[in-house]
Amino acid sequence: MGDRLWIAVLVYPAPLYAAVLAVSQFAGGGIGVTLGFAAAFVFGTATGLGLVRLPLAVWLGRLVFVLWVLYALSFDLGPSGGIGLDIAAGIAIGSPFLWLEYVWRDSASPTARTVALQSTFALGILVLATNAAASAAASGAGGWSFFESLWSVLSGQLQGVATLYAGGTPNGLPLEATLDVTYAALGAVALLGVILAWTSPRTALEEPLPWSWARPRPPSPRETLADDELGLRPGQRDALASRTRPLAPDSMFAPGFEALVVTCLLLAAFIGLAVAAPSYTLLVLGIATVGALLAVGRVLGRRLTPLGGLEG
């Protein structure tokens, strides 16, 4: 199994944190919400770890969860919906784990990983906003309370966005008002796991290569082959001498990793600015965007020399 399971350790805490808060909020004295969440969590984790490998079984299981929620909402919608609606609420809370495997499986494309991660974050924020709406309305526990609060959040968000498009000032946006520092920190850890998966060494066929945090040992003189032993023609030796680096890389990080670190630091600073001083966020974003475009244009405007360097 070529999947890097350590990425799952970094990705799981964020959705699990939001789900545990929701289950504790809406479970009440019943077992339905907890049972529905446990079923979705166990099945999603089993498919992610490869314990359930048959594609028909995987998709059939996911279909059963979807049909259960739709059936409960169609026929059991009401304050006395019973355990069926409670289980449906638990399934909805634990639904991110049904597709979370696409975030860290090697077989998933970068697009699938990005969509899976962003949808997981979005649903987590929606669940946290639902918790806040239920607390503000002092609603009772159970599936009915969850879906009622969920609808309140969705309708309030849509009405607020429509008011903004019409040029008005909305009373409030439920998702904008939801800020959980712990969830944001765990989301950053999950994003770090995905980035590390992309930057770790692998072949052109996306096969992982062995690596180590330790600095590689430089080759000894006996391990270095002379030009005559390589069997190269004079023209080949000249080409390699002019286009290869004279020193071997001294770490396992890919070229450009320093730029990735700087980008992450700038992103963290921008998020901090958005939280601490939101009125200056758009101004700083506009100035940074113009500066970045000028810098990119300056770099792309420099011509390559015959030896592969940059002029100027």
C-alpha beads as a LAMMPS data file, in Angstrom:
LAMMPS data file: protein, C-alpha beads

312 atoms
311 bonds

1 atom types
1 bond types

-500.0 500.0 xlo xhi
-500.0 500.0 ylo yhi
-500.0 500.0 zlo zhi

Masses

1 110.0

Atoms # bond

1 1 1 0.000 0.000 0.000
2 1 1 1.729 3.151 -1.236
3 1 1 -0.452 5.647 0.606
4 1 1 1.268 7.788 3.211
5 1 1 -0.789 7.177 6.320
6 1 1 1.030 9.853 8.290
7 1 1 -0.840 12.485 6.266
8 1 1 -4.132 11.122 7.645
9 1 1 -2.839 11.756 11.174
10 1 1 -2.498 15.444 10.284
11 1 1 -5.779 15.702 8.356
12 1 1 -8.163 13.912 10.739
13 1 1 -8.074 16.222 13.816
14 1 1 -9.805 19.229 12.187
15 1 1 -13.034 17.501 11.033
16 1 1 -13.008 15.288 14.122
17 1 1 -12.900 18.349 16.387
18 1 1 -15.919 19.973 14.686
19 1 1 -17.824 16.672 14.652
20 1 1 -17.256 15.960 18.354
21 1 1 -18.539 19.425 19.261
22 1 1 -21.661 18.873 17.169
23 1 1 -22.340 15.390 18.533
24 1 1 -21.994 16.630 22.107
25 1 1 -24.311 19.544 21.260
26 1 1 -27.128 17.561 19.648
27 1 1 -26.845 14.047 21.080
28 1 1 -28.787 14.887 24.237
29 1 1 -29.948 11.825 26.090
30 1 1 -30.459 9.711 22.969
31 1 1 -28.123 7.450 21.042
32 1 1 -29.247 8.230 17.491
33 1 1 -26.899 11.128 16.691
34 1 1 -23.906 9.328 18.167
35 1 1 -24.802 6.125 16.320
36 1 1 -25.116 7.890 12.963
37 1 1 -21.805 9.702 13.399
38 1 1 -20.032 6.516 14.510
39 1 1 -21.338 4.632 11.463
40 1 1 -20.119 7.306 9.021
41 1 1 -16.780 7.674 10.818
42 1 1 -16.052 3.940 10.997
43 1 1 -17.056 3.269 7.388
44 1 1 -15.080 6.250 6.061
45 1 1 -12.001 5.291 8.060
46 1 1 -12.268 1.657 6.928
47 1 1 -12.356 2.665 3.271
48 1 1 -9.515 5.130 3.791
49 1 1 -7.282 2.535 5.404
50 1 1 -8.078 -0.011 2.714
51 1 1 -10.007 -2.382 4.978
52 1 1 -12.899 -2.101 2.513
53 1 1 -11.351 -2.241 -0.949
54 1 1 -14.104 -3.468 -3.285
55 1 1 -15.309 -0.373 -5.235
56 1 1 -18.874 -1.686 -5.372
57 1 1 -18.969 -2.065 -1.583
58 1 1 -17.480 1.408 -1.053
59 1 1 -19.928 3.228 -3.305
60 1 1 -22.864 1.129 -2.159
61 1 1 -22.100 2.040 1.451
62 1 1 -21.916 5.729 0.605
63 1 1 -25.207 5.475 -1.261
64 1 1 -26.865 3.897 1.775
65 1 1 -25.815 6.863 3.936
66 1 1 -27.153 9.365 1.394
67 1 1 -30.468 7.549 1.006
68 1 1 -30.885 7.315 4.794
69 1 1 -30.525 11.077 5.187
70 1 1 -32.870 11.807 2.283
71 1 1 -35.461 9.358 3.578
72 1 1 -35.314 10.770 7.093
73 1 1 -35.700 14.333 5.830
74 1 1 -38.595 13.330 3.562
75 1 1 -40.692 11.287 5.964
76 1 1 -39.490 11.978 9.512
77 1 1 -39.151 15.763 9.349
78 1 1 -40.617 17.115 12.580
79 1 1 -39.826 17.690 16.239
80 1 1 -40.820 14.098 16.924
81 1 1 -38.887 12.604 14.027
82 1 1 -37.477 9.918 16.259
83 1 1 -34.250 7.996 16.115
84 1 1 -34.275 7.852 12.314
85 1 1 -33.848 11.622 12.082
86 1 1 -31.249 11.550 14.856
87 1 1 -29.191 8.991 12.932
88 1 1 -29.492 11.130 9.800
89 1 1 -28.128 14.115 11.732
90 1 1 -25.190 12.029 12.950
91 1 1 -24.480 10.886 9.389
92 1 1 -24.522 14.496 8.194
93 1 1 -22.076 15.483 10.941
94 1 1 -19.726 12.607 10.098
95 1 1 -20.100 12.878 6.312
96 1 1 -16.628 14.441 5.716
97 1 1 -15.013 11.155 6.720
98 1 1 -16.766 9.427 3.809
99 1 1 -14.535 11.290 1.314
100 1 1 -11.636 12.330 3.529
101 1 1 -9.464 9.543 2.118
102 1 1 -9.108 11.501 -1.132
103 1 1 -7.099 14.133 0.760
104 1 1 -4.199 11.822 1.538
105 1 1 -4.349 8.816 -0.794
106 1 1 -1.549 8.683 -3.379
107 1 1 -4.005 7.528 -6.036
108 1 1 -5.998 10.785 -5.775
109 1 1 -5.159 13.609 -8.167
110 1 1 -4.139 17.047 -6.854
111 1 1 -7.552 18.388 -7.918
112 1 1 -9.375 15.686 -5.976
113 1 1 -7.217 16.336 -2.905
114 1 1 -7.900 20.062 -3.031
115 1 1 -11.655 19.649 -3.495
116 1 1 -11.876 17.059 -0.716
117 1 1 -9.869 19.199 1.718
118 1 1 -11.763 22.425 0.975
119 1 1 -15.173 20.727 1.186
120 1 1 -14.137 19.225 4.523
121 1 1 -13.154 22.656 5.840
122 1 1 -16.383 24.214 4.533
123 1 1 -18.580 21.584 6.140
124 1 1 -16.664 21.920 9.403
125 1 1 -17.318 25.683 9.458
126 1 1 -20.976 25.005 8.649
127 1 1 -21.227 22.557 11.553
128 1 1 -19.611 25.043 13.937
129 1 1 -22.046 27.748 12.791
130 1 1 -24.916 25.302 13.334
131 1 1 -23.705 24.714 16.877
132 1 1 -23.673 28.463 17.515
133 1 1 -27.153 28.899 16.047
134 1 1 -28.552 26.103 18.215
135 1 1 -26.972 27.612 21.337
136 1 1 -28.314 31.085 20.540
137 1 1 -31.822 29.758 19.921
138 1 1 -31.699 27.501 22.986
139 1 1 -32.985 24.623 20.850
140 1 1 -33.358 21.165 22.201
141 1 1 -31.107 18.266 21.330
142 1 1 -31.737 15.748 18.602
143 1 1 -31.839 15.462 14.829
144 1 1 -34.694 17.929 14.451
145 1 1 -32.747 20.595 16.321
146 1 1 -29.671 19.992 14.148
147 1 1 -31.462 20.296 10.829
148 1 1 -33.511 23.254 12.031
149 1 1 -30.342 25.102 13.075
150 1 1 -28.605 24.051 9.852
151 1 1 -31.435 25.495 7.775
152 1 1 -31.326 28.691 9.829
153 1 1 -27.605 29.089 9.076
154 1 1 -27.967 28.373 5.362
155 1 1 -30.967 30.666 4.884
156 1 1 -29.315 33.447 6.897
157 1 1 -26.128 33.152 4.854
158 1 1 -27.983 33.210 1.521
159 1 1 -30.095 36.176 2.572
160 1 1 -27.008 38.064 3.717
161 1 1 -25.163 37.402 0.446
162 1 1 -28.232 38.474 -1.559
163 1 1 -28.402 41.692 0.480
164 1 1 -24.734 42.386 -0.256
165 1 1 -25.269 41.883 -3.988
166 1 1 -28.219 44.276 -3.831
167 1 1 -25.997 46.938 -2.285
168 1 1 -27.440 46.739 1.227
169 1 1 -26.009 45.912 4.623
170 1 1 -26.992 42.494 5.985
171 1 1 -27.854 42.018 9.631
172 1 1 -25.221 39.302 9.860
173 1 1 -23.582 36.415 8.040
174 1 1 -23.603 33.231 10.170
175 1 1 -20.513 31.740 8.558
176 1 1 -18.568 34.987 8.810
177 1 1 -19.417 35.293 12.499
178 1 1 -18.108 31.782 13.207
179 1 1 -14.495 31.927 14.376
180 1 1 -12.989 28.985 16.221
181 1 1 -9.265 29.419 16.762
182 1 1 -8.754 25.742 17.592
183 1 1 -10.444 24.625 14.384
184 1 1 -8.388 27.133 12.371
185 1 1 -5.162 25.810 13.913
186 1 1 -6.114 22.190 13.209
187 1 1 -7.060 23.168 9.666
188 1 1 -3.590 24.673 9.227
189 1 1 -2.074 21.369 10.388
190 1 1 -4.190 19.487 7.819
191 1 1 -3.120 21.871 5.068
192 1 1 0.501 21.391 6.110
193 1 1 0.100 17.636 5.729
194 1 1 -1.198 17.996 2.177
195 1 1 1.610 20.417 1.260
196 1 1 4.245 18.058 2.651
197 1 1 2.745 15.250 0.590
198 1 1 3.152 17.342 -2.565
199 1 1 6.699 18.453 -1.806
200 1 1 8.040 15.061 -0.751
201 1 1 10.208 13.408 -3.430
202 1 1 8.499 11.134 -5.940
203 1 1 8.932 9.924 -9.503
204 1 1 7.189 11.295 -12.591
205 1 1 4.626 8.508 -12.143
206 1 1 3.801 9.816 -8.625
207 1 1 5.552 6.908 -6.918
208 1 1 6.985 7.910 -3.493
209 1 1 10.764 7.876 -3.190
210 1 1 12.675 7.124 0.026
211 1 1 13.916 10.183 1.895
212 1 1 15.371 11.133 5.223
213 1 1 15.494 14.243 7.387
214 1 1 19.229 13.707 7.827
215 1 1 21.639 15.485 5.513
216 1 1 22.965 13.076 2.865
217 1 1 26.587 12.026 3.174
218 1 1 28.760 13.480 0.398
219 1 1 30.338 10.869 -1.858
220 1 1 33.917 9.899 -1.159
221 1 1 36.588 10.274 -3.854
222 1 1 36.429 6.535 -4.492
223 1 1 32.678 6.713 -5.169
224 1 1 33.069 9.536 -7.703
225 1 1 33.606 8.203 -11.212
226 1 1 36.077 9.894 -13.500
227 1 1 34.927 11.270 -16.848
228 1 1 36.718 8.461 -18.688
229 1 1 34.860 5.808 -16.645
230 1 1 31.454 7.301 -17.507
231 1 1 31.955 6.647 -21.205
232 1 1 30.938 10.159 -22.296
233 1 1 32.051 11.932 -25.441
234 1 1 33.833 15.304 -25.089
235 1 1 30.717 17.180 -26.209
236 1 1 28.585 15.415 -23.605
237 1 1 31.076 16.199 -20.850
238 1 1 31.088 19.866 -21.831
239 1 1 27.297 20.024 -21.837
240 1 1 27.046 18.404 -18.417
241 1 1 29.770 20.608 -16.996
242 1 1 27.933 23.764 -18.094
243 1 1 24.421 22.780 -17.043
244 1 1 24.699 20.711 -13.847
245 1 1 25.291 22.031 -10.369
246 1 1 28.838 21.472 -9.106
247 1 1 27.596 20.589 -5.587
248 1 1 25.090 17.945 -4.614
249 1 1 21.949 19.081 -2.709
250 1 1 22.517 19.144 1.049
251 1 1 18.928 18.327 2.146
252 1 1 15.872 16.324 1.159
253 1 1 13.788 19.407 0.315
254 1 1 12.813 20.010 -3.280
255 1 1 14.068 23.098 -5.170
256 1 1 11.973 26.122 -4.278
257 1 1 11.065 24.841 -0.814
258 1 1 12.312 28.090 0.732
259 1 1 9.792 30.009 -1.401
260 1 1 7.034 27.745 -0.082
261 1 1 8.037 28.509 3.504
262 1 1 8.018 32.256 2.802
263 1 1 4.593 31.953 1.176
264 1 1 3.183 30.142 4.222
265 1 1 4.566 32.821 6.536
266 1 1 3.047 35.590 4.419
267 1 1 -0.297 33.775 4.353
268 1 1 -0.251 33.377 8.135
269 1 1 0.550 37.078 8.526
270 1 1 -2.311 37.994 6.196
271 1 1 -4.766 35.852 8.151
272 1 1 -3.576 37.458 11.380
273 1 1 -4.095 40.900 9.847
274 1 1 -7.596 39.932 8.691
275 1 1 -8.498 38.914 12.240
276 1 1 -6.803 41.796 14.073
277 1 1 -7.466 44.677 11.660
278 1 1 -10.031 43.675 9.003
279 1 1 -10.463 47.272 7.802
280 1 1 -6.908 47.282 6.398
281 1 1 -7.086 43.817 4.843
282 1 1 -8.319 44.821 1.374
283 1 1 -5.806 47.673 1.144
284 1 1 -2.884 45.403 2.034
285 1 1 -4.176 42.716 -0.343
286 1 1 -4.396 45.198 -3.210
287 1 1 -0.886 46.549 -2.636
288 1 1 0.561 43.028 -2.286
289 1 1 -1.168 41.873 -5.486
290 1 1 0.219 44.784 -7.510
291 1 1 3.693 44.197 -6.047
292 1 1 3.573 40.480 -6.825
293 1 1 2.507 41.107 -10.436
294 1 1 5.346 43.592 -10.916
295 1 1 7.865 41.143 -9.432
296 1 1 6.671 38.280 -11.643
297 1 1 6.777 40.516 -14.714
298 1 1 10.310 41.614 -13.822
299 1 1 11.525 38.022 -13.506
300 1 1 9.811 36.797 -16.679
301 1 1 11.227 39.756 -18.593
302 1 1 14.827 38.603 -18.083
303 1 1 16.265 36.574 -20.964
304 1 1 17.947 33.213 -20.532
305 1 1 21.606 32.956 -21.486
306 1 1 22.974 30.038 -23.552
307 1 1 24.317 28.438 -20.362
308 1 1 20.939 28.415 -18.652
309 1 1 21.564 31.330 -16.278
310 1 1 19.816 34.689 -16.111
311 1 1 21.156 37.860 -17.654
312 1 1 21.392 41.084 -15.677

Bonds

1 1 1 2
2 1 2 3
3 1 3 4
4 1 4 5
5 1 5 6
6 1 6 7
7 1 7 8
8 1 8 9
9 1 9 10
10 1 10 11
11 1 11 12
12 1 12 13
13 1 13 14
14 1 14 15
15 1 15 16
16 1 16 17
17 1 17 18
18 1 18 19
19 1 19 20
20 1 20 21
21 1 21 22
22 1 22 23
23 1 23 24
24 1 24 25
25 1 25 26
26 1 26 27
27 1 27 28
28 1 28 29
29 1 29 30
30 1 30 31
31 1 31 32
32 1 32 33
33 1 33 34
34 1 34 35
35 1 35 36
36 1 36 37
37 1 37 38
38 1 38 39
39 1 39 40
40 1 40 41
41 1 41 42
42 1 42 43
43 1 43 44
44 1 44 45
45 1 45 46
46 1 46 47
47 1 47 48
48 1 48 49
49 1 49 50
50 1 50 51
51 1 51 52
52 1 52 53
53 1 53 54
54 1 54 55
55 1 55 56
56 1 56 57
57 1 57 58
58 1 58 59
59 1 59 60
60 1 60 61
61 1 61 62
62 1 62 63
63 1 63 64
64 1 64 65
65 1 65 66
66 1 66 67
67 1 67 68
68 1 68 69
69 1 69 70
70 1 70 71
71 1 71 72
72 1 72 73
73 1 73 74
74 1 74 75
75 1 75 76
76 1 76 77
77 1 77 78
78 1 78 79
79 1 79 80
80 1 80 81
81 1 81 82
82 1 82 83
83 1 83 84
84 1 84 85
85 1 85 86
86 1 86 87
87 1 87 88
88 1 88 89
89 1 89 90
90 1 90 91
91 1 91 92
92 1 92 93
93 1 93 94
94 1 94 95
95 1 95 96
96 1 96 97
97 1 97 98
98 1 98 99
99 1 99 100
100 1 100 101
101 1 101 102
102 1 102 103
103 1 103 104
104 1 104 105
105 1 105 106
106 1 106 107
107 1 107 108
108 1 108 109
109 1 109 110
110 1 110 111
111 1 111 112
112 1 112 113
113 1 113 114
114 1 114 115
115 1 115 116
116 1 116 117
117 1 117 118
118 1 118 119
119 1 119 120
120 1 120 121
121 1 121 122
122 1 122 123
123 1 123 124
124 1 124 125
125 1 125 126
126 1 126 127
127 1 127 128
128 1 128 129
129 1 129 130
130 1 130 131
131 1 131 132
132 1 132 133
133 1 133 134
134 1 134 135
135 1 135 136
136 1 136 137
137 1 137 138
138 1 138 139
139 1 139 140
140 1 140 141
141 1 141 142
142 1 142 143
143 1 143 144
144 1 144 145
145 1 145 146
146 1 146 147
147 1 147 148
148 1 148 149
149 1 149 150
150 1 150 151
151 1 151 152
152 1 152 153
153 1 153 154
154 1 154 155
155 1 155 156
156 1 156 157
157 1 157 158
158 1 158 159
159 1 159 160
160 1 160 161
161 1 161 162
162 1 162 163
163 1 163 164
164 1 164 165
165 1 165 166
166 1 166 167
167 1 167 168
168 1 168 169
169 1 169 170
170 1 170 171
171 1 171 172
172 1 172 173
173 1 173 174
174 1 174 175
175 1 175 176
176 1 176 177
177 1 177 178
178 1 178 179
179 1 179 180
180 1 180 181
181 1 181 182
182 1 182 183
183 1 183 184
184 1 184 185
185 1 185 186
186 1 186 187
187 1 187 188
188 1 188 189
189 1 189 190
190 1 190 191
191 1 191 192
192 1 192 193
193 1 193 194
194 1 194 195
195 1 195 196
196 1 196 197
197 1 197 198
198 1 198 199
199 1 199 200
200 1 200 201
201 1 201 202
202 1 202 203
203 1 203 204
204 1 204 205
205 1 205 206
206 1 206 207
207 1 207 208
208 1 208 209
209 1 209 210
210 1 210 211
211 1 211 212
212 1 212 213
213 1 213 214
214 1 214 215
215 1 215 216
216 1 216 217
217 1 217 218
218 1 218 219
219 1 219 220
220 1 220 221
221 1 221 222
222 1 222 223
223 1 223 224
224 1 224 225
225 1 225 226
226 1 226 227
227 1 227 228
228 1 228 229
229 1 229 230
230 1 230 231
231 1 231 232
232 1 232 233
233 1 233 234
234 1 234 235
235 1 235 236
236 1 236 237
237 1 237 238
238 1 238 239
239 1 239 240
240 1 240 241
241 1 241 242
242 1 242 243
243 1 243 244
244 1 244 245
245 1 245 246
246 1 246 247
247 1 247 248
248 1 248 249
249 1 249 250
250 1 250 251
251 1 251 252
252 1 252 253
253 1 253 254
254 1 254 255
255 1 255 256
256 1 256 257
257 1 257 258
258 1 258 259
259 1 259 260
260 1 260 261
261 1 261 262
262 1 262 263
263 1 263 264
264 1 264 265
265 1 265 266
266 1 266 267
267 1 267 268
268 1 268 269
269 1 269 270
270 1 270 271
271 1 271 272
272 1 272 273
273 1 273 274
274 1 274 275
275 1 275 276
276 1 276 277
277 1 277 278
278 1 278 279
279 1 279 280
280 1 280 281
281 1 281 282
282 1 282 283
283 1 283 284
284 1 284 285
285 1 285 286
286 1 286 287
287 1 287 288
288 1 288 289
289 1 289 290
290 1 290 291
291 1 291 292
292 1 292 293
293 1 293 294
294 1 294 295
295 1 295 296
296 1 296 297
297 1 297 298
298 1 298 299
299 1 299 300
300 1 300 301
301 1 301 302
302 1 302 303
303 1 303 304
304 1 304 305
305 1 305 306
306 1 306 307
307 1 307 308
308 1 308 309
309 1 309 310
310 1 310 311
311 1 311 312
